[in-house]
Amino acid sequence: MKLLYEASNFTIQVHWVVPFAILGIIGLLLLLFAKKPFFKLLSAVCLIICAVAAFQFINGYMNIIYTYNQEEYETVEGYVENFVPASDGGEDKEDLEEESFDIKGVHFSYGDRFIKKFGYHLPSTQGGFIKRDGQYMKIGYIETKKGNVIVKIEERQNK
């Protein structure tokens, strides 16, 4: 089996951080320079949104990485079935950007447009490792309320 992905290699993408950084800067500038109460309130709202988003992101990230490093995850091995690739993008609906597949009845879905879960999230349309039905994979995953989070991917190599 060839190792293709591990959750410990998860990287934070710039396009996830930039909107919150901009919102935080706006909030700080309003807090420091605004004179009217409305803008002070707007500042507080901006900073609270940033703080909540940062807390949720860090908490989710640490929970998945910690759980993976403790080797407290399930594995399933077999052929990819019911593969539904993500679209190439440009749609109005986020869920059209999601990719999904099953292995031995265990369902996985993920997408890159908006990260809802931590772990593997790279669709085949962007160079992801799961590309079609019939691939023989060993998937490590953590069950969460939002679905199964992929923390490890291995593929059987053809000889």
ABEGO torsion letter per residue (X at the ends): XBBABBAAABBBBAAAAAAAAAAAAAAAAAAAABABAAAAAAAAAAAAAAAAAAAAAAAAAAAAAAAAAAGBBBBBBEBBBGBBBBBAEGBABAAAABBBBBBGGBBBBBBAABBABBEBABBAAAGBABABBGBBBBBBBBBBAAEBBBABBBBBBBX
